[in-house]
């Protein structure tokens, strides 16, 4: 089985990024949507430069991910011109057609986020239209950024739906060092995405980041 991918999201300062050198994580995320963790494209450019100096999983630099909510194509294009991201992570009501267009026109990987528990469609019905339009899917607690886990018993159905369209499934929502090992051992998602769960007093805590990564790797 492939090792799970680890994304640390919501980074805002260069010092924390530098302290992540040597940790076996895969992606580092920057929030462009309105949020207490929001950064401007210009600030993100400097953070991306720092991130690309890191030796992360397998000694490689981490992929950089920008988080957007219902951004138009031109907004994405403008952000990418300033901040050379590897991935755009779309949290809004973006259609499969929009995802496909962004992927093709902007030459960037596209991840689509789905809130667990929204609507009556099955995971398979929700993911199927996005086949060929996205590079990964991510499931989160409804509302996003709540710091609260959803009902993990739904993960298996989402894993099957992701496999059916040929992309990895990342799990987010309320993850932290004390519950991520249970998640990995019981459900083994393709990846995990953490933000508030590795913070203290609203700021990224490098000790919590290290512990989170260690527990995923050793699970």
C-alpha positions as CSV (number, residue, x, y, z in Angstrom):
1,X,0.0,0.0,0.0
2,X,1.2,3.5,-0.8
3,X,2.2,5.7,2.1
4,X,-0.6,8.2,3.0
5,X,0.0,11.7,1.8
6,X,0.2,14.5,4.4
7,X,-0.9,18.1,3.8
8,X,-0.2,20.8,6.3
9,X,-2.5,23.8,5.5
10,X,-2.9,27.4,6.5
11,X,0.8,28.4,6.8
12,X,1.4,32.1,7.1
13,X,5.0,32.7,8.2
14,X,8.4,31.8,6.9
15,X,9.8,30.8,10.3
16,X,7.4,27.9,10.7
17,X,8.0,26.7,7.1
18,X,11.7,26.7,7.7
19,X,11.3,24.6,10.8
20,X,9.4,22.0,8.8
21,X,12.6,21.0,6.9
22,X,13.2,17.3,7.0
23,X,9.6,16.3,8.0
24,X,8.2,13.6,5.7
25,X,5.1,15.5,4.6
26,X,3.9,16.0,1.0
27,X,2.0,19.2,0.6
28,X,1.9,22.6,2.2
29,X,-1.2,24.8,1.9
30,X,-1.9,28.5,1.7
31,X,-5.3,30.0,2.1
32,X,-6.3,32.6,-0.5
33,X,-10.0,32.6,0.5
34,X,-11.3,34.9,3.3
35,X,-10.2,33.4,6.6
36,X,-8.1,34.2,9.6
37,X,-5.4,32.2,7.8
38,X,-5.7,34.2,4.5
39,X,-2.6,35.4,2.8
40,X,-2.3,37.6,-0.3
41,X,-0.8,36.2,-3.5
42,X,2.3,38.4,-2.9
43,X,2.8,37.1,0.6
44,X,2.2,33.5,-0.7
45,X,4.9,34.0,-3.3
46,X,7.5,34.4,-0.6
47,X,6.2,31.5,1.4
48,X,6.2,29.3,-1.7
49,X,9.8,30.2,-2.2
50,X,10.6,29.1,1.3
51,X,8.7,25.9,0.9
52,X,10.5,24.9,-2.2
53,X,13.8,25.0,-0.2
54,X,12.6,22.2,2.1
55,X,13.4,18.6,2.0
56,X,10.1,16.9,2.8
57,X,8.9,13.4,2.0
58,X,11.5,11.3,0.2
59,X,13.8,14.3,0.3
60,X,11.8,16.3,-2.2
61,X,10.3,19.7,-1.9
62,X,6.6,19.7,-0.9
63,X,3.9,20.5,-3.4
64,X,2.3,23.9,-2.8
65,X,-1.5,24.1,-2.6
66,X,-3.7,27.2,-2.8
67,X,-7.1,27.1,-1.1
68,X,-9.9,29.0,-3.0
69,X,-13.7,29.3,-2.6
70,X,-15.7,30.1,-5.7
71,X,-12.9,32.0,-7.3
72,X,-13.4,32.7,-11.0
73,X,-10.9,31.6,-13.6
74,X,-9.3,35.1,-13.9
75,X,-8.9,35.3,-10.1
76,X,-7.1,32.0,-10.2
77,X,-5.0,33.1,-13.1
78,X,-4.0,36.3,-11.4
79,X,-3.1,34.5,-8.1
80,X,-1.0,31.9,-10.0
81,X,0.8,34.7,-11.8
82,X,2.0,36.0,-8.5
83,X,2.2,32.8,-6.6
84,X,3.4,29.7,-8.6
85,X,1.3,27.0,-6.9
86,X,1.4,23.4,-7.9
87,X,-2.3,22.7,-6.9
88,X,-5.5,24.8,-6.6
89,X,-7.9,23.3,-4.0
90,X,-11.5,24.4,-4.7
91,X,-13.9,24.5,-1.7
92,X,-16.9,26.1,-3.3
93,X,-19.7,25.1,-5.7
94,X,-17.3,24.7,-8.6
95,X,-18.7,22.5,-11.4
96,X,-16.9,19.7,-13.1
97,X,-16.7,21.9,-16.2
98,X,-15.0,24.7,-14.3
99,X,-12.5,22.2,-12.7
100,X,-11.7,20.8,-16.1
101,X,-11.2,24.3,-17.6
102,X,-9.0,25.4,-14.7
103,X,-6.8,22.3,-15.0
104,X,-6.4,22.7,-18.8
105,X,-6.0,26.5,-19.1
106,X,-3.9,27.1,-16.0
107,X,-1.7,24.0,-16.2
108,X,-2.2,23.3,-12.6
109,X,-3.4,20.3,-10.6
110,X,-7.0,20.7,-9.3
111,X,-8.4,19.2,-6.1
112,X,-12.1,19.4,-5.3
113,X,-13.4,19.5,-1.7
114,X,-16.8,18.0,-0.7
115,X,-18.6,18.5,2.6
116,X,-19.7,15.3,4.1
117,X,-23.4,15.2,4.8
118,X,-24.4,17.7,2.2
119,X,-27.5,16.7,0.2
120,X,-29.0,13.3,-0.6
121,X,-26.6,12.1,-3.3
122,X,-24.3,9.1,-2.6
123,X,-20.5,9.6,-2.7
124,X,-20.4,7.9,-6.0
125,X,-23.1,10.3,-7.5
126,X,-21.1,13.3,-6.1
127,X,-17.7,12.2,-7.5
128,X,-18.6,10.6,-10.8
129,X,-19.1,13.9,-12.8
130,X,-15.6,15.0,-11.8
131,X,-13.9,12.0,-13.4
132,X,-11.1,13.4,-15.6
133,X,-11.6,16.9,-14.2
134,X,-9.7,16.7,-10.9
135,X,-6.5,15.2,-9.6
136,X,-7.7,14.5,-6.0
137,X,-10.8,14.8,-3.9
138,X,-11.0,15.9,-0.3
139,X,-13.8,15.4,2.2
140,X,-14.3,17.8,5.1
141,X,-16.8,18.6,7.8
142,X,-19.6,20.8,6.4
143,X,-18.7,24.4,6.8
144,X,-14.9,23.7,6.6
145,X,-12.4,25.0,9.1
146,X,-14.6,24.0,12.0
147,X,-12.0,21.9,13.8
148,X,-14.8,19.2,14.2
149,X,-14.6,15.7,12.7
150,X,-17.4,14.4,10.6
151,X,-18.8,10.8,11.0
152,X,-15.8,8.7,9.9
153,X,-18.0,5.7,9.2
154,X,-18.8,7.4,5.9
155,X,-15.2,7.3,4.7
156,X,-15.2,3.8,3.1
157,X,-18.0,4.8,0.7
158,X,-16.1,7.9,-0.3
159,X,-12.9,5.9,-0.7
160,X,-14.7,3.6,-3.1
161,X,-16.1,6.6,-5.0
162,X,-12.7,8.2,-5.3
163,X,-11.2,4.9,-6.6
164,X,-13.9,4.7,-9.2
165,X,-12.8,8.0,-10.7
166,X,-9.1,7.2,-10.3
167,X,-8.0,9.8,-7.8
168,X,-6.8,9.8,-4.2
169,X,-9.1,10.7,-1.3
170,X,-7.8,13.1,1.4
171,X,-9.6,13.4,4.7
172,X,-9.8,16.7,6.6
173,X,-11.9,18.1,9.4
174,X,-11.0,18.1,13.0
175,X,-7.8,16.1,12.7
176,X,-5.1,16.5,15.3
177,X,-2.2,14.5,16.7
178,X,-4.4,12.6,19.2
179,X,-6.9,11.2,16.7
180,X,-5.1,10.8,13.4
181,X,-3.6,7.4,14.2
182,X,-7.1,6.0,14.8
183,X,-8.2,7.5,11.5
184,X,-5.3,5.9,9.6
185,X,-5.6,2.5,11.3
186,X,-9.4,2.2,10.8
187,X,-9.9,3.8,7.4
188,X,-6.5,4.3,5.7
189,X,-7.4,7.2,3.5
190,X,-5.0,8.2,0.7
191,X,-4.1,11.4,2.4
192,X,-4.8,13.7,5.4
193,X,-5.1,17.5,5.6
194,X,-4.7,19.3,8.8
195,X,-4.7,23.0,9.8
196,X,-6.2,24.1,13.1
197,X,-5.3,20.7,14.7
198,X,-1.6,21.7,14.6
199,X,-2.1,25.1,16.1
200,X,-1.8,26.6,19.6
201,X,-3.5,29.9,20.3
202,X,-4.3,30.3,16.6
203,X,-0.7,29.9,15.4
204,X,1.0,27.0,13.8
205,X,2.8,24.9,16.5
206,X,5.9,23.1,15.1
207,X,5.8,20.5,17.9
208,X,2.2,19.6,17.0
209,X,3.1,19.5,13.3
210,X,6.0,17.1,14.0
211,X,3.8,14.9,16.2
212,X,1.0,14.8,13.7
213,X,3.4,13.8,10.8
214,X,5.1,11.2,13.0
215,X,1.8,9.6,14.0
216,X,0.6,9.4,10.4
217,X,3.9,7.9,9.2
218,X,4.0,5.3,12.1
219,X,0.3,4.3,11.9
